[in-house]
């Protein structure tokens, strides 16, 4: 009679599936961190600056496109109604602030018209947004 004796194999931890899972988790965490970034304004070509700092505590975003159209939190408004809309949206805030996204090709005069409207709404915390200069 022939007895078949099998040798017991050692338990191994396979490394390839483990590496796949680690890279998958890394990608998920990177994507989650990028989705938490502040993206309140509409897409415009921002001017560049060597020192860029985003104040995340500001309440509203005002976007001015190159053709002069004006948006408050992605809602298009008339330029003359900006002060009224900002007053209405910030009446509950103690110290309201605005993130100002202005297209780089916008004229200086149009930018100052918008800044005047923001000041007429009694908002003195204004953060001009820019892209980081490489």
C-alpha positions as CSV (number, residue, x, y, z in Angstrom):
1,X,0.0,0.0,0.0
2,X,1.3,3.4,-0.9
3,X,1.0,6.2,1.6
4,X,0.9,9.7,0.1
5,X,2.5,12.0,2.6
6,X,2.1,15.6,1.7
7,X,4.4,18.2,3.1
8,X,2.7,21.1,4.8
9,X,3.4,24.4,3.0
10,X,4.2,27.5,5.0
11,X,1.6,30.2,5.0
12,X,2.7,33.1,2.8
13,X,1.4,36.6,2.6
14,X,1.2,37.6,-1.0
15,X,2.7,41.0,-1.6
16,X,1.2,41.9,-5.0
17,X,-2.4,42.2,-3.9
18,X,-1.3,44.1,-0.8
19,X,0.7,46.6,-2.9
20,X,-2.4,47.1,-5.2
21,X,-4.6,47.8,-2.2
22,X,-2.1,50.3,-0.7
23,X,-1.9,52.2,-4.0
24,X,-5.6,52.2,-4.4
25,X,-6.0,53.7,-0.9
26,X,-3.3,56.3,-1.7
27,X,-5.3,57.4,-4.8
28,X,-8.5,57.6,-2.8
29,X,-6.9,59.8,-0.1
30,X,-5.3,62.1,-2.7
31,X,-8.6,62.5,-4.6
32,X,-10.5,63.1,-1.3
33,X,-8.0,65.8,-0.3
34,X,-8.3,67.5,-3.7
35,X,-12.0,67.5,-3.5
36,X,-11.9,69.4,-0.2
37,X,-10.1,72.4,-1.7
38,X,-11.9,75.7,-2.0
39,X,-13.4,76.0,-5.5
40,X,-16.2,78.6,-5.1
41,X,-15.6,80.8,-8.1
42,X,-16.4,80.2,-11.7
43,X,-13.6,79.3,-14.1
44,X,-11.8,82.4,-15.2
45,X,-8.1,83.1,-16.1
46,X,-6.9,84.5,-12.9
47,X,-3.8,86.8,-12.7
48,X,-0.7,85.2,-11.3
49,X,1.1,86.1,-8.1
50,X,4.2,84.8,-6.3
51,X,2.3,84.9,-3.0
52,X,-1.1,83.4,-3.1
53,X,-3.2,82.8,0.1
54,X,-6.9,81.8,0.2
55,X,-8.9,83.0,3.2
56,X,-11.4,80.1,3.7
57,X,-13.5,82.0,6.3
58,X,-14.9,84.5,3.8
59,X,-18.6,84.1,3.0
60,X,-19.3,84.9,-0.6
61,X,-17.5,84.6,-4.0
62,X,-17.9,87.3,-6.6
63,X,-16.7,86.4,-10.1
64,X,-16.1,88.8,-13.0
65,X,-15.6,87.3,-16.4
66,X,-13.7,89.0,-19.2
67,X,-16.9,90.1,-20.9
68,X,-18.0,91.9,-17.8
69,X,-20.6,89.5,-16.6
70,X,-20.9,89.3,-12.8
71,X,-21.7,86.3,-10.6
72,X,-22.3,86.0,-6.9
73,X,-21.8,82.4,-5.9
74,X,-22.4,81.1,-9.5
75,X,-25.6,83.2,-9.8
76,X,-25.5,85.8,-12.6
77,X,-26.6,89.3,-11.5
78,X,-26.6,92.8,-13.0
79,X,-23.5,94.9,-12.1
80,X,-25.7,97.7,-10.6
81,X,-27.5,95.2,-8.3
82,X,-24.3,93.9,-6.7
83,X,-24.4,96.0,-3.6
84,X,-28.1,95.1,-2.9
85,X,-27.5,91.4,-3.4
86,X,-24.4,91.4,-1.2
87,X,-26.2,93.3,1.6
88,X,-29.1,90.8,1.5
89,X,-26.8,87.8,1.5
90,X,-24.5,89.1,4.3
91,X,-27.0,90.6,6.7
92,X,-26.7,87.7,9.1
93,X,-22.9,87.8,9.2
94,X,-21.0,89.7,11.8
95,X,-17.9,90.3,9.6
96,X,-18.8,89.4,6.0
97,X,-16.1,88.8,3.5
98,X,-15.8,88.3,-0.3
99,X,-13.5,86.2,-2.5
100,X,-13.1,88.2,-5.7
101,X,-12.3,86.2,-8.8
102,X,-11.5,88.6,-11.6
103,X,-10.4,87.6,-15.1
104,X,-6.9,88.8,-15.9
105,X,-8.0,90.5,-19.1
106,X,-10.6,92.6,-17.2
107,X,-10.0,96.4,-17.4
108,X,-8.8,98.2,-14.3
109,X,-11.9,100.4,-14.4
110,X,-14.3,97.5,-14.4
111,X,-12.5,96.0,-11.4
112,X,-12.8,99.2,-9.5
113,X,-16.5,99.5,-10.3
114,X,-17.1,96.1,-8.7
115,X,-14.9,97.0,-5.7
116,X,-16.9,100.1,-5.2
117,X,-20.1,98.1,-5.2
118,X,-18.7,95.7,-2.7
119,X,-17.7,98.7,-0.4
120,X,-21.2,100.1,-0.8
121,X,-22.5,96.8,0.7
122,X,-20.4,97.6,3.8
123,X,-18.0,94.7,3.1
124,X,-14.4,95.5,3.9
125,X,-12.9,92.0,3.9
126,X,-12.1,91.4,0.3
127,X,-9.6,88.8,-0.9
128,X,-8.5,89.1,-4.5
129,X,-7.8,85.7,-5.9
130,X,-4.8,84.7,-8.1
131,X,-3.1,81.7,-9.5
132,X,0.4,80.8,-8.1
133,X,3.2,82.1,-10.3
134,X,5.6,79.3,-11.2
